[in-house]
Structure formats: C-alpha cells, structure tokens
C-alpha cells in the first residue's frame, strides 16, 4: 500500500496524460473558478483540500488534459481495497453489499467474459461515491469470478469519467491529488459537466463545450487491439451532487439530471444501475438488473429506477429530475 501511495503522490509524467489539441484560452480562469467552487468540498470524510493553481505541479489542471491513464504497474485487488479503505473507512462494507447481489454480479461477469462492455451508472450523493463504488464493484466481481468462474485474478479493463472539479482537490494527510487516486486502476477521463454551479460561471460555460467534445472523442476512441474481455465504465451522469431538502418534516433527496451525451456513450453497452450511498456509519448499495437502452433519452428511465430503489432501501424519498429547470425549482 505504501508503494501505491508513493506513486499516486509522485509526479504525473507526460506518458500518463491524455491530451487533446484544443485552445487553452481562459485556462487560469477556469482553474480559479473551480478552486472557488470546490472549497465547499474541503474537509469531510476524505480530508480534501483545494490545490494551488500550479499546472507544473498539477498538469491535470490544464484544459487540454482530458484524461489520465491508469498506473502502468499492476495494481492488484488488495491494493485497490486498501486504497478505498484509506479514503472511506467503511469501504469493505460497500463491497459486502455488492456481494449481496450474486445473481446480478454473475450476469455482469457473463457479459464481460463474452467481450461485451458494461457501463455502471451511479447516483451522486457524495463526491467519492463513484470511486468507492467502482472499486467495491471490482472487488465483488473478483470474488465471484474466483468462486464461480475459477478465475484467480480478474484482469478487467476499467474507465471512469470525472468532472474537472476533482482535479483541484487533494487529500490533506497523504497529499494525493484526487484525480490521480481515481486513476490508480482506471483510465480516467475529465470533462466539464453541466451543473447549477457551472451554469452560474461565465468562464466555465465558455470552455465547457470544447473540453467535453475533446474528452468524449478520446473516451470513444477505439482501442488498437480488440480485447478478449469487455471493459467496465464508471459514470455518475449528473454533474451535480444530490441535494437533500427537508420541508415540513419530510426529507427528499433530489437527483440532478443527466443528458443525451451520456446516453450516446452507453447506448451500445450493457448498463448496470447502481445506487451507492456512503453513510457515516453504514453504507447502502442498491443494484438494478443489467439492462440496455434503445435511445439516448432512455437513460432517464435508468436513473429514475435508481431513485426508486434508493427510496425503498433508505425509507427516504429519492426523486430523479430529468431536466435542469425541474431540478432547480425543487432545490432552491
């Protein structure tokens, strides 16, 4: 584990950067805008702080860096579990909750072993839930693969999409830049998702389109050689964390909307709908049956299903909003 932490906090070499040929105009302003926006995420369970505006130290801040390649060294599942536990102390409980759905996990493995890609779509209650949930899913799949499929070491290509805001954060104690923590085991792609915060920032609105087009082009680039196993993608489609509102004694969790771009990314894949809620004492994981969509707008039904299962699991109403106007009206 100490070797992995040392690699994550060490320099991010150019060989790991996924770069795009795009205009870097307004770059310093974008970085400062995100540094201000993400101050609300400082502290918390992971002890996050905002980094300096220093592209030499943190090249992932650059506008033309639309991704980070995973560590080239083999990162085994025990190291991934240790990293998750370092970030969230109940990470092992998240994996146990996944293992409570063995039939779904076997179905996912059947898809992957047949060479089909799987996109896991998550809700967004916390900043780290996709990372912790994705690592726990890999751990649970590794357990099922060994137990039911006789696969000792599951070699599974993984990718994730994160918001640019993650690149301006690092952990306090270990000095690990947050985006590099995600990229320990995944090829990690960086976009500027639409959210209430980005909608109020002229500089972010100005650059979002060119960054997102470049990121999606890199994300959908075919691999040079076909793999004999499918890959798994980890995506939280909403650019905004869930908003909890209590009115008249009733608490409702409002889930922000996704968009057609996400639907276009996952339309050819098997989709695993996952709700991952990281509580202070006990996490809760909900899983839907693997499914597919026939059109980009169908993704709204998938997200609404996550909200329904989260409501049943927690006893707290979860509402998915399929457009920004509805979400804004409910959360003002």
N, C-alpha and C positions, 0 to 999 in steps of 0.2 A: 504493500500500500504506500509506503514512504517513497518508493521509486516512482510510482504513478503520480503522486502529488508533486514530486520534484519536476517531472516532465510537464505537468499542467501549469505550474507556475513559472517555468522557464521560458525563454524567448520563443516567439511564434515565427518559425522560419518561413521564407517565401514559398518553399515547396508545399506548404500546407494551405496556402491561401488560394481560394477560388476567386479569380479576378475577372472583371468584365471591363470591356472597353467603353466606359461611359464618362460623361462630363462630371468632374468633381467640384463644379461651381457650388458655392454655399456650404461646402463641407464643414468648415469650422462652425458655422451657424447651426447646422444640423446636430453636430456633436453637443454643442452647448444647450440646444433645445432639449435633447434627450437627457442630458445630465440634470437639467432642472426638473423635467417631468418625472424622472425615475428616483428622485430624492424621497418620494413617498414610499418607496420600497426598501429604504435603508433600515437596518436592524432586522427584526423578525427572527424566525427560526434558523435561518441560514447566516445571520450576521452580515448582511450585504452592505456595501458602501459604494458610492459613486467614484469612478476613477478620474484621473486627471485628463484633460484634453491634450493628449500626447500620442500622436499617431506613430512615432518611432517606437515607443514602449508598447502601444496597443494598436498594431496595424489593422486589427479587425474593426476599428472605428472608421476606417476610410470608406467613402461612398462606393468606390469601385471594388471593394472586397465584399462579394455576395455569398461567401461561404468559407468554411474551414473544413479541410479534410481530416478524417479521424487519425488518431495516432497510428503510425505505421507498425509499431511493435504490437505483438499480440497482447490484447487486454482480456484476460480470462474472466469468467463469470464471477469468481470470488473477488477479484479486484473491483469489478463493477458493483457488486453488492456492498463492498467496503466503502466505496466512494459514495454510494447512495446513503448509507448509514451515517457517514461523515456529515452529509448535508441535512438529512432528516432522520431523527433517531428512531422513528417507527417504520423505517423502510422495509424491514423484514416482514412486518405485519401486512404491508401492501402486497408483497409477493404471496403471502399466505392467502390473502383474499382472492387474488387471481386463481390460485390453485383450488379454490372452492368452486371453480367452473371448469372441471376437467374435460367435459364434452366439447365445450367451446374451444378450449385450447387445442384439443386433438383436431378439431375441424380446421383451425388456423394452420396447424402443422401440416395437415393434408394438403392444403392449398400451397404452402411454401415449398414442400417437398416435390410437388408437381410442377414447380417452376413458376407459379403464379405469385404476383406481388400482392401484398396486403397493406392497406392504409389504415392505421389506427387513428380514429378521430376522437379527441378528448374535449371535455368541458374545460373551463378555465377559471376555477375558483381561486387558485394561488399561482404565483409566478413560476414555482418549481414543479407544479403537479405533472406536467408533461414529461419532464426529465425523470422524476422519481417513478412515475407510472410506466414510462417506456423501459427503464432499466428493470423494474419489477416484472414486467411482462416478459422480457428476455430471460430473466431468471426462472420464471414459471414455465416458459416454453422449454428451457434447457432441462428442467426437472422431468417434464412429461416426455421429452424426446428420449431421455435416457431410460426412463421407466417403461414406457410403452412402445418405443420405436427402436430401442437398442443403440441409440446414438450417444456415445460417451461425451463428445464435445460438439455442441451445436455451433457450427460456423454460419452465422446469419448476417448477411449484409443489412445494414440499417442506415436510415437517413432521417433527418428531422428538419423542420422549418421553425425558425425563431424570429422574433421581432428585433429590430435594430436596437431597441432599448436595452436588451440583455447585454449588449456589448459594452455598455457604460458601467456595468456593475462588476464587483469582485467580492470575494469573501474576506471578512476582516482578519480572521485568525490565520488562515493559510495563504492569503494573498493570491488566490486562484481567480483569474478572470472568469466570469460566469459562462461566457460563450465557449471558452476552452474546456470547461467542465462538461458541458453538453457534448462537445466534440471528442471526448475521451474514447467513445466507442461508435459514434455515428458520424457520417458525413453531414455537416450541419450547414444549412442554407439560411441566409439572412435577408429579410425583407422589411418593408415599412407598412405594416397592416393598418387599415383604416380603423380608427377608434375615436372616442369622444375627445381624447387629448390631442391626437394628431389633427383632427378637424379644426381645432382652435389655434393651430400653429401654422402661419403662412409659409414659413421656411420648410416645414415638413411636407405640407401639401404640394409645394413646388417641386420637390425632388422625388416624391413617392412613386410616381408613375415610371420614371426611367429606371429607378432602382428595382422596382418589382418586376418589370419586364425582363431586365437582365437576370435577376435571380431565377425567375421561372424558366427562362431559356436554359440556364445552367442546370437547374433541377431536372428538367425533362430531357436533357441531352442523353442519347442512348449510350450505354456502356460499350467499350471497344469489343469485348468478347461476351457472348451470351453465357449466363451463369446456369449451373445445374440446379440451383435452388433460388426460390424467389427472395425478394427483399421485403423488408418491413419499414414503412414510413410512419413517423410520429408527428401528428399535426394537431394543434389547437386552433380551429378555424377562426375563432373570434379574436379580433385584435384588442379586445377589452376584457379585463378580468371581470368575473361575475360580480354583480352588485347586490348586496343584501339590504333590503328595506323592511322596516318594521312600522306598520301603521295600525293604530287601534288594537295593539296587542297581537297582530298577526304578522309573522315574518315570511317574506317571499324572497327567493333567490332569483334574480333576473340574469339570464344568459344572453350575451350580446350576439349580434348576427354574424353570419359568415357571408361569403359572396360566391359568384359564379366561378371565379378563378379557382377556388378550392375544388369546386365540383368538377371542373375540367381536368384538374390534376388527378383526381381519384376515380374518374368515371370508368376507366378500363381495369381497375383493381378490385379485389375483394376488400370490403370495408368492415372493420371491427369497431363498433361504437363502444366507447369506454368512458365511464364517469369515475374520476379519481379525486376524492376529497380528503385532504391531508389535515386531519384534526390534531389538536394539541395532545390528546390522549389516545385516540383510536381513529385510524383512517377508515374510509369506506370506499369500496370499489364496486361499481356496477358494470356489467358487461351485457351487450346485446348479441344476438346471433349474428354471425358473419353474413353480410348482405352485399348487394350491388345496387347501383343506380343506373337509370337509363337516360337521364338528362341532368345537367348541372344543377337545376333548381331542386331536384330530388334530395339534395344534401340537407335541405331544411327539415325534411321528414326524419332523417337520421338524427339530427341534433335535437329535434323535438322528442324523439324516443329516448335519448339520453336524459332529458329533463324529466320525463315521466318515470323512468327507473330510479333516478336520484330522489324524486319525491317519495316513491314507495320505500326506498331504503332508509331515508332520513326522517320521514314524517314531516318534513318542511317542504312547502310547495316550491318547485322549480319551474320557471317559465322561460321558454326559449322565444326570443324575438327575431323574426326573420327580416327585419329592416331597421335601419338606424332611427327613424322617426319614432317608431313604437318603443324601442329601447330607451331613447332619450326621454320620452314622455313618462315612462314608468319609473325612471330612476332620478328624475330631477329633485 
